[in-house]
């Protein structure tokens, strides 16, 4: 089933429009197709960059080790836990 479509418009300078037309023409696409595809790929890249955490092999092993064998809480963490419990009870 086709999804409903929405329109996106943008005002650009003549030089920007000329560049977009040239690039779209080289790919055999319309300006709209070219702009939408480029914007969509960039949106996917931004979403991935902002939502995915990439770790080295060494870092991922360290995190898994800490999850399996967490260190004892230090005094600062114990104090924060007491403060949190006091706040939640209040």
Secondary structure, 3 states (H helix, E strand, C coil): CCCCCCCCCCCCCHHHHHHHHHHHHHHCCCHHHHHHHHHHHHHHHHHHHHHCCCCCHHHHHHHHHHHHCCCCCCHHHHHHHHHHHHHHHC
